[in-house]
Amino acid sequence: MTWLLGQPAPLSRGRWGVWAWVGLGSGLALLSKLSAGFLLSLAGLVVIYLAWRERAWRQALAPLLLVGGLAFAVSGWWFLRNWRLYDDPTGLNRFVPVAGARPGSFGVLDFIGELGGLELSYWAVFGWFSILGDKALYPFFQALDRAALLGLLAWGYRAVRAGCA
């Protein structure tokens, strides 16, 4: 099956560099923010989707190992260090008592209420929300977020339509 513009299929040997960059970037992101672990889950889902679409289940193992292996090679030392020092690979058992735990449970409505702060902190918030970026920048970042989301939705719609045709 031909991929995009005649390039090799995403799971084929011609795409090792792409998967290597995903693994490297995921590892670096994990060093900067624990929630970047989501990137590894997302990469795994992409590989599984591509394997399903290309009917190439055996070819899916190599990209999964490459992404996970490189991410671990870059950031694994940090999690091993935390595990050794704090008996917790994330170090959260030491962080939460200092920062304070959230009272009660956390549900979907709570998450929706936090989305504004999450968006701000993604772009430019430092020091536990004590240092904000220039307020004039945030409308630009919000517009950029919405444009990216609309582009992603449009791409997904076109991809589904092309696959169904």
PyMOL commands that set and color helices and strands:
alter all, ss='L'
color gray80, all
select helices_A, chain A and resi 4-6+13-32+34-54+58-86+92-99+108-124+137-164
alter helices_A, ss='H'
color red, helices_A
select strands_A, chain A and resi 125-126+131-132
alter strands_A, ss='S'
color yellow, strands_A
deselect
rebuild
show_as cartoon
